[in-house]
Amino acid sequence: MRGTIDISQMLTAIWETVYMTFLSLLFAVILGLLIGILLYCTQSGGLLENKWVNRISDLLVNVLRAIPFIILMILLIPLAKLLTGRMLGATAALPSLIFAATPFYARMCVIAFTEVDKGTIEASKAMGANNWQIITKVLLPESMPALVSGITVTGISLISYTAMAGAIGAGGLGNLAYLYGFVRRNDAVLYTATAIIVIIVFTMQWIGDTAVKKIDKR
């Protein structure tokens, strides 16, 4: 391979990728779970059936999911500058990453909740459980394996988002691979950064699969 690798630069890029991925994943999971619960509970026949709330929430989720990430990031530059005080860098990319991942995870939560046996929910109602108890004691525990699996998929998607964000100045391994690898024709940097991204993805997948196996008692 042509070129050399600046170890310090590579370590900084790894840290920026991990920082962007896991911090945005944390917020996306929290917000996505809340939105997913809202979507599930307000649907027809749900615990808190509300046609208008469900339609508006569903529309917002679908709109955000439909916008390609690179365009979403450009659209949210003013918001990123307002919240972080900067337009470039790993921190500035967080709002866009969170906005992209939240609706994605929210939809996965709805799918997970839908798989919960409705008979179990009805039985809980018959025993006098209120909506909060059904959500916390039945819905979330029963769907936990699917929710954790969704976190893994969302996290892996976020890694690819950080790579795209890096191409327009967010930092991380994507920025390093593009700017210092591809543009400067440094094959060593390009392929090493790519290999590290693959390793991070495989590691996250392994952690997610292991967690699901321990949680799933079926």
KAQUIUR-V430301 format. One record per backbone hydrogen bond with DSSP energy under -0.5 kcal/mol. NH is the residue of the N-H (numbers start at 1). CO is the residue of the C=O. E is the energy in kcal/mol with one decimal. If there is no record, write none. Layout:
NH/CO/E
NH/CO/E
This chain:
7/5/-0.9
10/6/-2.5
11/7/-2.7
12/8/-2.0
13/9/-2.0
14/10/-2.3
15/11/-2.4
16/12/-2.3
17/13/-2.2
18/14/-2.6
19/15/-3.0
20/16/-2.6
21/17/-2.5
22/18/-2.5
23/19/-1.9
24/20/-1.6
25/21/-1.9
26/22/-2.0
27/23/-1.8
28/24/-2.5
29/25/-2.6
30/26/-1.9
31/27/-2.7
32/28/-2.7
33/29/-2.3
34/30/-1.8
35/31/-2.5
36/32/-2.7
37/33/-2.4
38/34/-2.1
39/35/-2.8
40/36/-2.4
41/37/-2.8
42/38/-1.9
43/39/-0.5
43/40/-0.6
46/43/-2.7
48/41/-2.6
49/46/-1.0
50/42/-2.2
54/50/-2.3
55/51/-2.3
56/52/-2.6
57/53/-2.3
58/54/-2.6
59/55/-2.3
60/56/-2.2
61/57/-2.2
62/58/-2.3
63/59/-2.5
64/60/-2.3
65/61/-2.1
66/62/-1.5
67/63/-1.0
68/66/-0.5
71/68/-0.6
72/68/-2.6
73/69/-2.7
74/70/-1.3
75/71/-2.6
76/72/-1.9
77/74/-1.2
80/76/-2.9
81/77/-2.5
82/78/-2.1
83/79/-2.6
84/80/-2.7
85/81/-1.5
86/80/-0.6
89/169/-2.2
93/89/-1.0
94/90/-0.6
94/91/-1.1
97/93/-2.2
98/94/-2.8
99/95/-2.6
100/96/-1.9
101/97/-2.3
102/98/-2.5
103/99/-0.7
104/100/-0.6
105/101/-2.6
106/102/-2.6
107/103/-2.0
108/104/-1.5
109/105/-2.2
110/106/-2.0
111/107/-1.9
112/108/-2.2
113/109/-2.8
114/110/-2.2
115/111/-1.0
116/113/-1.4
120/117/-0.8
121/117/-1.2
122/118/-2.6
123/119/-2.3
124/120/-1.8
125/121/-2.1
126/122/-2.3
127/123/-1.3
128/125/-1.9
129/124/-2.4
134/130/-2.3
135/131/-2.4
136/132/-2.5
137/133/-2.8
138/134/-1.4
139/134/-3.1
140/135/-2.5
142/138/-2.3
143/139/-1.5
144/140/-0.6
144/141/-0.8
147/143/-2.3
148/144/-2.8
149/145/-2.2
150/146/-2.0
151/147/-1.8
152/148/-1.9
153/149/-2.1
154/150/-2.6
155/151/-2.6
156/152/-2.2
157/153/-2.1
158/154/-2.2
159/155/-1.6
160/156/-1.4
161/157/-2.0
162/158/-2.7
163/159/-1.5
164/160/-1.8
165/161/-2.9
166/162/-2.3
167/163/-0.9
167/164/-0.5
168/165/-1.4
169/166/-1.5
170/165/-1.7
173/13/-0.6
175/171/-0.7
176/172/-2.1
177/173/-2.9
178/174/-2.1
179/175/-2.8
180/175/-0.6
180/176/-1.2
181/176/-1.0
182/177/-2.6
183/178/-3.2
185/182/-1.0
186/181/-2.5
187/185/-0.9
188/2/-2.5
190/186/-2.3
191/187/-2.7
192/188/-1.7
193/189/-2.5
194/190/-1.8
195/191/-2.3
196/192/-2.3
197/193/-2.0
198/194/-2.1
199/195/-2.2
200/196/-2.4
201/197/-2.3
202/198/-2.6
203/199/-2.5
204/200/-2.5
205/201/-2.4
206/202/-2.3
207/203/-2.4
208/204/-2.4
209/205/-2.7
210/206/-2.5
211/207/-2.3
212/208/-2.3
213/209/-2.1
214/210/-1.7
215/211/-2.0
216/212/-3.1
217/215/-0.6
